[in-house]
């Protein structure tokens, strides 16, 4: 997933090899957040995460203000 168009009405584009492309058209100027859909192995098991942007990153950004928990490139396998 990634932002396909910036501007007053951004669009999230989903590309997956098993389905056709899909688009989520957003009204207004919402803040779009992206991470990977990977489990936070560090928090759960004390192991190194495969990516800095794990699936609970959106929660950590919104609830705890962790600015570095979401992908600044606005791309990932999980978005919100």
C-alpha positions in Angstrom: 0.0 0.0 0.0 1.1 3.5 -0.6 -0.2 7.0 -1.3 -1.0 7.2 -5.0 -1.8 10.8 -5.0 -1.1 13.7 -2.6 -3.3 16.7 -2.3 -6.6 17.6 -0.8 -8.1 14.2 -1.4 -5.3 11.6 -1.1 -5.7 8.1 -2.5 -4.2 4.9 -1.0 -3.3 2.4 -3.7 -3.2 -1.4 -2.9 -1.2 -3.6 -5.2 -1.3 -7.4 -4.6 -0.3 -10.1 -7.0 -3.5 -12.2 -6.4 -6.0 -9.4 -7.0 -6.4 -6.3 -9.2 -5.3 -3.0 -7.8 -7.6 -1.3 -5.4 -7.9 2.3 -4.3 -9.2 4.0 -1.2 -10.2 7.5 -1.9 -10.0 9.7 1.2 -12.1 12.8 1.7 -10.5 15.9 3.1 -6.9 15.8 4.3 -6.5 12.9 6.7 -3.1 12.0 8.1 -2.4 8.6 6.5 -0.1 6.3 8.4 1.7 3.2 7.1 3.6 0.3 8.7 4.4 -3.3 7.7 2.0 -6.0 8.9 4.8 -7.7 10.9 4.4 -8.7 14.6 6.4 -6.6 17.1 8.9 -9.4 18.0 10.9 -7.1 20.2 7.9 -6.3 22.4 6.5 -9.8 22.5 9.6 -12.0 22.5 12.7 -9.7 23.0 13.9 -10.4 19.5 15.0 -8.0 16.8 12.1 -6.7 14.6 12.4 -7.4 10.8 11.5 -3.8 10.1 11.3 -0.6 12.3 7.7 -0.2 11.2 5.8 -3.1 12.8 2.0 -3.6 12.9 1.4 -1.9 16.3 3.2 1.2 15.0 0.0 3.1 14.1 -1.2 2.6 17.7 2.1 3.7 19.1 2.0 6.8 16.9 -1.6 7.8 17.7 -1.7 6.8 21.4 1.9 7.4 22.5 3.1 10.0 20.0 5.9 7.8 18.7 6.8 9.7 15.5 9.3 7.0 14.4 6.8 4.2 14.6 5.3 4.8 11.2 7.0 4.8 7.8 7.8 8.4 6.8 7.8 7.2 3.1 4.1 6.6 3.5 4.3 3.1 2.2 3.7 -0.4 3.8 1.6 -3.4 4.0 -0.7 -1.9 6.7 -2.2 1.5 6.6 -4.7 3.6 8.5 
